[in-house]
Amino acid sequence: MNVAGNAVLIVVDIQGGDVEQSASRTEIPHMAGRAERTPRVRELIRRTREQGIPVVWIQEVHKPNLVDIGRELDGAEGPHCIEGWPETELSKGLEPRPDEFLIRKRRYSAFFGTELEIVLKAYRAETVILIGGLTDVCVHYTAVDAHQHDYRVRVVTDCVGGSTQEAHDAALRAVHYLQRDALVEQAEVLRWLESADPNPEVARADRTHLVGRPA
């Protein structure tokens, strides 16, 4: 996998809490295969952390009165990601560490109206690696905004899922249209992680904040 400069793994909207999908009140269609993707996602997060690559978590949240949902109900989606619903929390087994950023958003793109750009600048990121869902909505729009902010984008194709298989495939083609190297598989990322050095600027920052502390 071709990665330039510092990389950051962005986990986009892998939500559901402890609630089974069949019992969830979140009205968003999902393509099949989530159970098969879950182990790949967890392994990728684990290996990314081991190599000192930052992980940033994204969570879509809306107020119960939907005042902040905008035009999101004009399409195929019903009410979703409601604050206070257990199914709005990150999926079981996916827990940000205390030193990792959890960014809550009100729109599809993780860049829109959030502090993501500040966080990526803090990590001196040049490449963003995207996993999560939906491929054709939040992953796609986040990838497009990352592209327009001049980041190199890598979407892990077997760690993302769309509203339908057709929409998933179309979104991946659209991302590939923007950046020819954007589509990668989990196995490629794991091979890169085997030889990747921790982000040097992040590692330096981790050491620098200790300077001057009393023993």
C-alpha positions as CSV (number, residue, x, y, z in Angstrom):
1,M,0.0,0.0,0.0
2,N,1.3,3.4,-0.9
3,V,1.2,5.8,2.0
4,A,2.7,9.3,2.1
5,G,3.8,10.9,5.3
6,N,1.9,10.4,8.6
7,A,-1.2,8.3,8.4
8,V,-4.4,8.3,10.5
9,L,-7.1,5.6,10.7
10,I,-10.6,7.1,10.7
11,V,-13.4,4.8,12.0
12,V,-16.6,6.2,10.5
13,D,-19.9,5.6,12.2
14,I,-19.5,2.0,13.3
15,Q,-22.5,2.2,15.6
16,G,-25.2,0.0,17.1
17,G,-24.2,-0.4,20.7
18,D,-25.3,-3.7,22.2
19,V,-28.6,-3.7,20.1
20,E,-29.1,-6.4,17.5
21,Q,-29.7,-4.9,14.1
22,S,-33.1,-6.5,13.9
23,A,-34.2,-4.6,17.0
24,S,-32.6,-1.3,16.2
25,R,-34.8,1.8,15.8
26,T,-32.2,3.3,13.4
27,E,-33.9,3.4,10.0
28,I,-31.0,3.1,7.7
29,P,-30.7,0.3,5.1
30,H,-27.5,-1.9,5.2
31,M,-26.0,-4.3,2.8
32,A,-25.3,-7.8,4.1
33,G,-21.9,-8.9,5.4
34,R,-21.5,-6.9,8.6
35,A,-20.7,-10.0,10.7
36,E,-17.9,-10.9,8.2
37,R,-16.5,-7.4,8.3
38,T,-16.4,-7.0,12.1
39,P,-13.3,-9.3,12.8
40,R,-11.4,-7.5,10.0
41,V,-12.2,-4.1,11.4
42,R,-11.2,-5.1,15.0
43,E,-7.9,-6.7,13.8
44,L,-7.1,-3.6,11.7
45,I,-7.7,-1.3,14.7
46,R,-5.6,-3.5,17.0
47,R,-2.7,-3.6,14.6
48,T,-2.9,0.1,13.8
49,R,-2.7,0.9,17.5
50,E,0.3,-1.5,18.0
51,Q,2.2,0.4,15.3
52,G,1.5,3.8,16.9
53,I,-0.8,5.0,14.1
54,P,-3.5,7.3,15.5
55,V,-7.1,6.2,15.5
56,V,-9.9,8.8,15.2
57,W,-13.5,7.8,15.9
58,I,-16.5,9.3,14.2
59,Q,-20.0,9.1,15.6
60,E,-23.2,10.5,14.0
61,V,-25.6,11.9,16.6
62,H,-28.9,13.8,16.4
63,K,-31.1,15.4,19.0
64,P,-34.4,13.5,19.8
65,N,-36.4,16.4,18.3
66,L,-34.4,16.1,15.1
67,V,-33.8,19.9,15.0
68,D,-30.2,19.2,13.8
69,I,-30.9,16.5,11.2
70,G,-31.4,18.9,8.3
71,R,-32.3,17.3,5.0
72,E,-31.3,13.8,6.0
73,L,-34.9,12.5,6.0
74,D,-35.6,13.7,2.4
75,G,-34.1,10.5,1.0
76,A,-34.3,6.8,1.8
77,E,-33.3,7.1,5.5
78,G,-35.7,7.4,8.4
79,P,-34.8,8.8,11.9
80,H,-31.3,7.5,12.9
81,C,-28.5,8.0,15.3
82,I,-30.7,9.6,18.0
83,E,-29.0,10.9,21.1
84,G,-29.7,8.6,24.1
85,W,-30.6,5.5,22.0
86,P,-28.3,2.6,22.9
87,E,-28.1,1.8,19.2
88,T,-26.5,5.2,18.6
89,E,-23.4,4.3,20.7
90,L,-20.3,2.7,19.1
91,S,-20.7,-1.0,18.3
92,K,-19.9,-3.5,21.1
93,G,-16.2,-4.1,21.4
94,L,-15.2,-0.8,19.7
95,E,-14.0,1.5,22.4
96,P,-11.8,4.6,22.0
97,R,-8.9,4.8,24.3
98,P,-8.5,7.9,26.5
99,D,-5.9,9.4,24.2
100,E,-7.9,8.9,21.1
101,F,-10.4,11.4,19.7
102,L,-14.1,10.7,19.4
103,I,-15.7,13.2,17.1
104,R,-19.5,13.6,17.0
105,K,-21.0,14.9,13.8
106,R,-24.4,16.2,12.7
107,R,-24.0,15.6,8.9
108,Y,-22.7,12.9,6.7
109,S,-19.1,14.1,6.2
110,A,-16.8,13.8,9.2
111,F,-15.3,17.2,8.2
112,F,-18.5,19.2,8.1
113,G,-18.9,21.3,11.2
114,T,-16.5,19.2,13.3
115,E,-12.9,19.5,14.7
116,L,-11.6,16.7,12.4
117,E,-9.4,19.1,10.5
118,I,-7.8,20.4,13.7
119,V,-7.1,16.8,14.8
120,L,-5.6,15.8,11.5
121,K,-3.3,18.9,11.6
122,A,-2.3,18.0,15.1
123,Y,-1.2,14.6,13.9
124,R,0.4,16.2,10.8
125,A,-1.5,13.7,8.7
126,E,-1.0,13.3,5.0
127,T,-2.9,10.1,4.5
128,V,-6.3,9.1,5.9
129,I,-7.4,5.5,6.0
130,L,-11.2,5.1,6.2
131,I,-13.2,2.2,7.5
132,G,-16.9,1.9,8.6
133,G,-20.1,3.0,6.9
134,L,-22.0,3.7,4.9
135,T,-19.7,3.4,1.9
136,D,-22.1,5.4,-0.3
137,V,-22.9,8.1,2.3
138,C,-20.6,9.0,5.3
139,V,-17.5,7.2,4.0
140,H,-17.9,8.6,0.5
141,Y,-18.5,12.2,1.6
142,T,-15.7,12.0,4.1
143,A,-13.4,10.7,1.4
144,V,-14.4,13.5,-0.9
145,D,-13.8,16.2,1.7
146,A,-10.4,14.6,2.6
147,H,-9.5,14.7,-1.1
148,Q,-10.5,18.4,-1.3
149,H,-8.4,19.1,1.8
150,D,-5.5,17.6,-0.1
151,Y,-5.2,14.4,1.9
152,R,-4.3,11.1,0.3
153,V,-7.3,8.8,0.9
154,R,-7.2,5.0,1.4
155,V,-10.6,3.3,1.7
156,V,-10.4,-0.3,3.0
157,T,-12.9,-1.9,0.7
158,D,-13.5,-5.0,2.9
159,C,-13.9,-3.0,6.0
160,V,-16.7,-0.7,4.7
161,G,-20.4,-1.5,4.0
162,G,-23.0,0.4,2.0
163,S,-26.7,0.8,2.0
164,T,-26.8,-1.8,-0.8
165,Q,-24.2,-3.8,-2.6
166,E,-24.9,-1.7,-5.8
167,A,-24.5,1.6,-3.9
168,H,-21.3,0.3,-2.2
169,D,-19.7,-0.6,-5.5
170,A,-20.7,2.7,-7.1
171,A,-19.3,4.7,-4.2
172,L,-16.0,2.9,-4.4
173,R,-15.8,3.6,-8.1
174,A,-16.4,7.3,-7.4
175,V,-13.6,7.4,-4.8
176,H,-11.3,5.6,-7.2
177,Y,-12.1,8.3,-9.9
178,L,-10.7,10.9,-7.5
179,Q,-7.6,9.1,-6.4
180,R,-6.3,6.1,-8.4
181,D,-4.6,4.5,-5.4
182,A,-7.5,5.1,-3.0
183,L,-9.0,1.5,-2.8
184,V,-7.1,-1.0,-0.7
185,E,-8.0,-4.2,1.2
186,Q,-7.4,-5.0,4.8
187,A,-4.6,-7.5,4.0
188,E,-2.7,-4.7,2.1
189,V,-3.0,-2.4,5.1
190,L,-1.8,-5.1,7.5
191,R,1.2,-5.8,5.3
192,W,2.0,-2.1,5.3
193,L,1.7,-2.0,9.1
194,E,4.2,-4.8,9.5
195,S,6.9,-2.5,8.2
196,A,5.5,0.9,9.1
197,D,7.3,3.1,11.6
198,P,5.1,5.0,14.0
199,N,4.2,8.5,12.8
200,P,7.5,10.3,13.7
201,E,5.8,13.6,14.5
202,V,3.2,12.0,16.7
203,A,5.8,10.0,18.6
204,R,7.9,13.2,19.1
205,A,4.8,15.0,20.4
206,D,4.2,12.1,22.8
207,R,7.7,12.6,24.2
208,T,7.6,16.4,24.1
209,H,4.6,16.8,26.4
210,L,6.6,15.0,29.2
211,V,9.5,17.5,29.1
212,G,9.7,19.7,32.1
213,R,7.5,17.5,34.3
214,P,8.8,17.0,37.8
215,A,10.1,13.5,38.5
